[in-house]
């Protein structure tokens, strides 16, 4: 598969810079198959699309305040984006990595970060050090230190300041672990979730820790040559039992999709996923996906192509023509698997 086949025209002004309010007022492009044009609805209409026997599955990971803005002793600015813990250290993206030698200590008032080994692709091992007393009380863990000193790591294409950091968290976010939000879930409100349950459908939560595997761009010309990075996932026994018995499995976003498909493919309810879904992947569980619109040439767009076929091009063109908002803070679409 040629990566160039996953290009599409995305006007800059359609890249959403701020989330809509309320959350569920985001527009929803509903695919109705190859014989009918898609319908234009809103996320608050979601309960009308589900029913008894359906199981809706969402990723409840919470986003860490994983972006740290620090300085070298010379005053030079360095940004550290923590990806995931390795024992008492972290794997992190350091920018500019080439100008930071192993052993360099980066400082910010109350926090220091020692930069260690080069792991390639701008990734480094780093260790956090911080004063035990912060404005939030005693800092007993790195996660608490990040809440004190870090920032929510918004994607680089978002240039507007986020007034309320909680707006980059789902309303059901749980354990702080991810470095990006499961963005399809940002649209859901407690009222929408209660509306889903009122139809007789079940609403279940899983965890996939969003990291480099989700947002790392494809840089190879052949899609098949792309290497996914590992991301932790967890699916409860009850959830797996529910989706296996479901009339339809409706995944809220690509991360919930990958967690479910990994668990189904490996037989393991917890572990590390390196699953890269593309081409004629044999889908096992997910029947419907609610997802945002994705960056051109991305692994997420490649997944959508595998899920719905070439029809994604028509749907994306329809969204552009109707001025939908794209990417993390953008609108969403409802896709049914195999609709060519």
KOLNUVO-999827 format. One line per field, with one value per residue (C-alpha): residue in one letter; x, y, z; residue number from 1. Coordinates in steps of 0.25 Angstrom, whole numbers, plus 5000, padded with zeros to 4 digits. Example, Ala and Ser with C-alpha at 12.3 -4.5 7.8 and 13.67 -1.06 7.14 Angstrom:
<rs>
aa (A	S)
xx (5049	5055)
yy (4982	4996)
zz (5031	5029)
i (1	2)
</rs>
This chain:
<rs>
aa (X	X	X	X	X	X	X	X	X	X	X	X	X	X	X	X	X	X	X	X	X	X	X	X	X	X	X	X	X	X	X	X	X	X	X	X	X	X	X	X	X	X	X	X	X	X	X	X	X	X	X	X	X	X	X	X	X	X	X	X	X	X	X	X	X	X	X	X	X	X	X	X	X	X	X	X	X	X	X	X	X	X	X	X	X	X	X	X	X	X	X	X	X	X	X	X	X	X	X	X	X	X	X	X	X	X	X	X	X	X	X	X	X	X	X	X	X	X	X	X	X	X	X	X	X	X	X	X	X	X	X	X	X	X	X	X	X	X	X	X	X	X	X	X	X	X	X	X	X	X	X	X	X	X	X	X	X	X	X	X	X	X	X	X	X	X	X	X	X	X	X	X	X	X	X	X	X	X	X	X	X	X	X	X	X	X	X	X	X	X	X	X	X	X	X	X	X	X	X	X	X	X	X	X	X	X	X	X	X	X	X	X	X	X	X	X	X	X	X	X	X	X	X	X	X	X	X	X	X	X	X	X	X	X	X	X	X	X	X	X	X	X	X	X	X	X	X	X	X	X	X	X	X	X	X	X	X	X	X	X	X	X	X	X	X	X	X	X	X	X	X	X	X	X	X	X	X	X	X	X	X	X	X	X	X	X	X	X	X	X	X	X	X	X	X	X	X	X	X	X	X	X	X	X	X	X	X	X	X	X	X	X	X	X	X	X	X	X	X	X	X	X	X	X	X	X	X	X	X	X	X	X	X	X	X	X	X	X	X	X)
xx (5000	5005	5005	5002	4988	4984	4986	4974	4971	4970	4968	4975	4963	4956	4966	4958	4966	4956	4946	4931	4922	4914	4922	4911	4907	4919	4914	4913	4914	4906	4910	4898	4905	4909	4894	4890	4897	4902	4893	4897	4894	4900	4906	4894	4887	4895	4885	4876	4886	4888	4878	4876	4887	4898	4910	4917	4932	4940	4954	4955	4970	4973	4983	4996	5001	5013	5019	5030	5036	5050	5064	5078	5088	5092	5078	5074	5060	5057	5043	5041	5029	5028	5023	5022	5030	5042	5044	5047	5050	5042	5043	5042	5042	5053	5053	5064	5070	5083	5087	5085	5096	5094	5095	5089	5080	5069	5062	5049	5046	5043	5046	5058	5060	5072	5073	5080	5082	5078	5067	5066	5056	5057	5054	5062	5062	5059	5058	5049	5054	5045	5043	5034	5026	5017	5005	4996	5003	5013	5018	5018	5019	5023	5009	5006	5018	5013	5000	5008	5018	5014	5004	4994	5001	4992	4995	5005	4994	4986	4991	4980	4982	4972	4965	4960	4970	4959	4953	4964	4959	4947	4936	4939	4954	4960	4975	4985	4994	4993	5000	4988	4973	4964	4958	4945	4941	4943	4929	4921	4914	4908	4894	4898	4903	4890	4882	4890	4887	4873	4871	4876	4890	4902	4913	4926	4940	4953	4967	4978	4989	4991	5005	5015	5008	4995	5001	5014	5013	5016	5029	5031	5026	5020	5009	5013	5027	5022	5026	5015	5021	5015	5003	4998	4983	4973	4960	4952	4946	4932	4934	4940	4928	4918	4924	4925	4910	4906	4897	4907	4920	4921	4935	4937	4950	4962	4968	4956	4956	4971	4969	4957	4963	4977	4970	4961	4973	4983	4973	4980	4971	4983	4997	5004	4998	5006	4994	4995	4982	4982	4978	4970	4972	4962	4953	4948	4940	4937	4924	4923	4933	4930	4943	4948	4954	4969	4982	4985	4996	4993	4992	4978	4974	4979	4971	4959	4962	4962	4949	4940	4948	4950	4937	4945	4949	4935	4932	4944	4940	4926	4931	4941	4930	4920	4931	4932	4943	4955	4965	4965	4955	4947	4934	4932	4926	4919	4924	4919	4929	4930	4922	4929)
yy (5000	5014	5024	5035	5028	5034	5048	5057	5072	5079	5094	5100	5107	5094	5089	5092	5100	5100	5090	5093	5095	5088	5075	5068	5079	5074	5070	5056	5051	5038	5028	5021	5012	5013	5014	5026	5039	5041	5049	5061	5060	5063	5055	5058	5049	5037	5030	5030	5021	5010	5000	4988	4978	4988	4990	5004	5003	5015	5018	5023	5027	5041	5050	5053	5068	5062	5074	5080	5093	5094	5101	5097	5103	5112	5117	5109	5105	5090	5083	5069	5061	5049	5036	5025	5021	5011	5007	5020	5027	5031	5030	5044	5052	5063	5075	5078	5065	5066	5078	5071	5062	5050	5055	5069	5074	5083	5092	5099	5105	5093	5082	5077	5066	5058	5054	5040	5030	5033	5023	5028	5037	5048	5039	5039	5033	5044	5044	5054	5061	5070	5077	5069	5081	5087	5096	5083	5078	5067	5062	5047	5043	5047	5048	5058	5065	5066	5071	5082	5086	5080	5085	5077	5073	5078	5073	5083	5087	5094	5108	5113	5113	5103	5111	5099	5087	5078	5080	5071	5060	5051	5052	5038	5039	5031	5027	5038	5031	5036	5047	5050	5049	5038	5050	5043	5042	5057	5058	5050	5056	5049	5052	5045	5033	5032	5033	5021	5013	5017	5010	4996	4997	4995	5006	4999	5005	4999	5006	5008	5017	5027	5029	5029	5017	5026	5039	5035	5039	5029	5032	5020	5020	5007	5006	4992	4996	5005	5000	5003	5006	4998	5004	4997	4993	4986	4980	4975	4960	4966	4975	4965	4955	4967	4970	4955	4954	4967	4970	4981	4986	5001	5006	5021	5024	5017	5014	5007	4999	4995	4991	4982	4976	4973	4966	4958	4955	4951	4945	4954	4964	4972	4975	4983	4986	4987	4985	4992	4991	4993	4987	4974	4973	4962	4970	4962	4970	4984	4987	5002	5013	5027	5034	5048	5052	5049	5055	5051	5040	5035	5021	5025	5029	5015	5008	5015	5011	4996	4998	5005	5003	5014	5020	5028	5038	5041	5043	5052	5060	5062	5067	5077	5082	5084	5091	5080	5083	5073	5066	5066	5077	5075	5068	5053	5042	5029	5018	5004	4993	4988	4999	5000)
zz (5000	4996	5007	4996	4995	5008	5005	5005	5004	5018	5018	5030	5034	5037	5047	5060	5070	5081	5086	5084	5095	5100	5097	5090	5080	5071	5058	5054	5040	5039	5028	5023	5013	4998	4993	5001	5004	5019	5028	5036	5051	5065	5076	5084	5074	5078	5086	5074	5067	5077	5083	5091	5090	5086	5094	5094	5098	5102	5106	5120	5120	5126	5120	5128	5129	5122	5115	5122	5118	5124	5123	5122	5131	5119	5118	5106	5105	5104	5104	5110	5106	5115	5108	5118	5131	5131	5145	5152	5139	5127	5112	5107	5094	5096	5087	5082	5086	5079	5087	5100	5105	5114	5128	5125	5136	5132	5142	5145	5159	5168	5157	5150	5139	5137	5122	5120	5109	5094	5090	5075	5068	5078	5090	5103	5116	5127	5142	5150	5162	5170	5183	5192	5196	5185	5185	5184	5197	5198	5184	5186	5172	5158	5154	5165	5161	5147	5151	5159	5148	5135	5124	5116	5103	5092	5078	5070	5060	5072	5074	5083	5098	5105	5115	5123	5123	5127	5113	5108	5117	5115	5125	5130	5130	5141	5143	5138	5128	5114	5106	5097	5099	5092	5085	5080	5094	5097	5091	5100	5112	5124	5118	5105	5112	5121	5108	5102	5114	5114	5100	5106	5101	5110	5112	5116	5118	5115	5116	5105	5109	5097	5094	5082	5075	5073	5069	5062	5047	5036	5030	5021	5006	5008	5019	5022	5026	5038	5051	5063	5077	5088	5097	5109	5109	5119	5116	5127	5127	5128	5116	5108	5111	5108	5094	5090	5093	5087	5075	5071	5077	5076	5079	5083	5075	5069	5083	5088	5075	5076	5090	5087	5074	5081	5093	5083	5074	5085	5095	5106	5113	5118	5112	5101	5088	5075	5066	5053	5046	5031	5018	5018	5033	5038	5048	5060	5069	5065	5056	5057	5060	5065	5062	5059	5045	5044	5039	5025	5023	5038	5043	5048	5034	5029	5040	5035	5021	5026	5034	5023	5010	5000	5004	5014	5002	4999	5014	5016	5004	5009	5022	5016	5006	5018	5027	5038	5048	5047	5056	5072	5075	5062	5059	5058	5048	5050	5042	5039	5036	5022	5016	5002)
i (1	2	3	4	5	6	7	8	9	10	11	12	13	14	15	16	17	18	19	20	21	22	23	24	25	26	27	28	29	30	31	32	33	34	35	36	37	38	39	40	41	42	43	44	45	46	47	48	49	50	51	52	53	54	55	56	57	58	59	60	61	62	63	64	65	66	67	68	69	70	71	72	73	74	75	76	77	78	79	80	81	82	83	84	85	86	87	88	89	90	91	92	93	94	95	96	97	98	99	100	101	102	103	104	105	106	107	108	109	110	111	112	113	114	115	116	117	118	119	120	121	122	123	124	125	126	127	128	129	130	131	132	133	134	135	136	137	138	139	140	141	142	143	144	145	146	147	148	149	150	151	152	153	154	155	156	157	158	159	160	161	162	163	164	165	166	167	168	169	170	171	172	173	174	175	176	177	178	179	180	181	182	183	184	185	186	187	188	189	190	191	192	193	194	195	196	197	198	199	200	201	202	203	204	205	206	207	208	209	210	211	212	213	214	215	216	217	218	219	220	221	222	223	224	225	226	227	228	229	230	231	232	233	234	235	236	237	238	239	240	241	242	243	244	245	246	247	248	249	250	251	252	253	254	255	256	257	258	259	260	261	262	263	264	265	266	267	268	269	270	271	272	273	274	275	276	277	278	279	280	281	282	283	284	285	286	287	288	289	290	291	292	293	294	295	296	297	298	299	300	301	302	303	304	305	306	307	308	309	310	311	312	313	314	315	316	317	318	319	320	321	322	323	324	325	326	327	328	329	330	331	332	333	334	335	336	337	338	339	340)
</rs>
